[in-house]
Amino acid sequence: MTIVTQNEIPLTPDDVARAVRAFGPHELADLRRCLRDQGLILDEARPLPPIVSVVGRSKTGKTTLLEKLIPELKRRGYRVATIKHHSHPGFEIDRPGKDTWRHAQAGSDHVVIAAPDKVASIRRVARELTLDEVVATVRGVDIVLTEGYKRAGKPQVEVVRAARSRTPICEPEGLVAVVSDVGLSLGVPLFGLEDVVGLADLLEGRFLG
């Protein structure tokens, strides 16, 4: 169960637990009304999908790995979402001069473009959202793969490439696997840079089984 704001930003699990403890199971309608009065929505059946972060130093091949891993998971029938962490404020994915860009330049806080086959959304936020808050806005997927988010506390797959550095940046306890051309021994499965089938097997067994 999650509680999200009208902008679909969830409260923390502790917030949810406190709210639910304040109401008996037969009083959920009262809880919904109370939350609605405060601009909140109760979502009782939408747990977050599993989240796995692909991390590593710059230029080690994180995007390249995801480009290979995504189609392998799709081939197995899974629906995949990806989130790229951009650590600096002020990115732009729209094109200057386009209608949606002009909407944003005019001050729109949430610009959406909708077509028969896809929808894109760009929303201004007052603070950086946590990874869980971002994932809470994602619908209809079986797994979320992120590029980055090393400090988000999610299971991590680190890419280590000898040409960049032979030293991992993650603590072993946060890792579920390493993808590398270096013979590392970190107590977690080690896959070659091209072994996306082996990595997909691991993710499937651990998070999608």
N, C-alpha and C positions, 0 to 999 in steps of 0.2 A: 504494500500500500504506500503510495506517495501522496504528498500534498504539494500542489504546484500553484504558483501565482497565475493570474490571468495572462501573464506573458510566458507561462509554462516554465517558470523557474521554480524547482522544487525546494521545499524546506528540507532541513537535515533529518535523518532518521530519528534523532532524539526529539526534534520538534514533533514529528509524526507520533512517536510513542507517547509523548506527553498529552497530545491532543486526544488520542484514542483512549488513553487511560481515564480521561476526564468524562468520557461518555460510555455507557453500557452498550453492548451490541445492538439492543433494541432501540437505541437512541441515535443511530447514525443519521437519521433524517434531520434531527436537531443539530448534529455536528455539521452536516452539509450546509444547513441554513446559517449557522454561526460563521462558518468559514466564508460563505458567499457574501455575508455582510461585511467581511473584512477584505473582500477582493481575492479570496482564495478558492481553490477548487480541490475537491477530494477525488483522487483517482485510486480506486480500490483494487484494480486488477492489472496493473502495468508495471511489473518489475523491470529493472534495467536489464538489457541483454548483457552477456559476458563481454568484457572489455579487455583487450590485449594491446599493449603499447610496444611498438617497434622503435627502439631507441639506439643511439650510438653517436659517435662523433660526426661532425660535418663531413660530407663527401665520402662516407663509408658505403653508401649504396642502400640506404633505407627505402627511398622511393622505388628504386629498381627492384628490391625484394618485394615490396607491396605490389608492384606491377605484375609480378609473377605469382604471388600468393593469392591475390584476389581471384583471378580466373580459375585457379586450381580449386579453391573453395566453392566458387560458382559451379564448376563442373560437377561437384558432388551434391549440388542441389541446395546450397546454403545461400541465404540472403545476407549480403555484406554491406556494412556502412563503414566509411573511413572519415577520420577527422585529422586534419593537419594543424598542429600547434604552431602559431605564429607568435613569437615571443616579443615582438615590438609593436607598439600601437600604430594604427593607421595603414592598413592594407587596402588595396582597391582591386576588386575583381570585375567591376563593371567597366564599361568603355565610355570615356568622355563623349558627350553629345547624344548618347542613347537616351530614350525617354526615361528609363528607370534611373539612370545616372542623374538626369535633370531633376527627377523627383527628390533624390537624396540631397542634391545640392540646394534644393529649395527648402530643405529642413525636415523632410519626412523621417520619422523615427524608425519606421519599419516598411521597407519596400519589398513587394512581392511581385514577381512576374510569373504568370501561369500560362501554360500552353497545353494542348491535348496530351502530350507525352511526358511533360516534366514541369516541375515547379522550382523556382529559385527564390530564396529569401535572404535579405540583408537587413540586420537589425542593429541599431545603436544600443549600447549597454552602458550603464553608469559605472560598472566595475568589471574586471575580468571574471567570467563565469568559471566555476570549477568544472572539471571534466564530467562529473556526474550531472551537473546542471545542463551541460551541452547535450549529453547523451539522452537526457530525459525528454528532449525535443525531437528525438529520432524515432521514427515509427517503422514497423513492419520489417525488422531485420533479425537475423539469428545471432550475429556477432558484430561487434564494433572493433575495428582495427585503427589505432591511432599512430600517427607519425610524430614522435616527440612525446611530451608529457612525462618526462623522466621522473618528475617529483610528485606525480599524481597518486602514487601508491597502488597502481594497478600491476597485474602480472606483465612482465617485460620479456621481450625478445631483443637481445642486443646484437647488433651487427658490428663485427670487429674485422677490419681489413688491414692486412699487414702494411700495405703501401701508405696507410694513414697513421696507424698506431697499433702496436701489439698489446696495448694495455686496455682492458675494459674500463668503462666509466661507472658501471653499476655494481652495487653490492650483490654478492651471490644470492642472498636470501630473497631478493626481489625478482630474480630471474626464473623463467620457466625453460628457456633455451638460449643458446648462443649460435649465431650463424657467422661462420668465419673461415678464412683460409689459413688460420693459425691454429696449431694444436694445443688449445687451451684445456685445462682441467679445472673446472669450477664446480663440479658436483651436479651439473645439469646437462641435459642432452646437448650435443654439439653437432651441428649440421654444416655441410659445405655451402658455399655461396649459391650454388645452383640446385641444392636439394630441397626444393619447395614441396615436393611430394612428402618427404619425411617430416618436414615442419608441419604441413597440413595434417598429416596423420596424428601428430602430437596434439595439435589444437583441437582436432575433431574428437579425439579420445578424452581429452581433459575438459573441454568446455562445451562440446556440442553433442556428446554421447547421450 
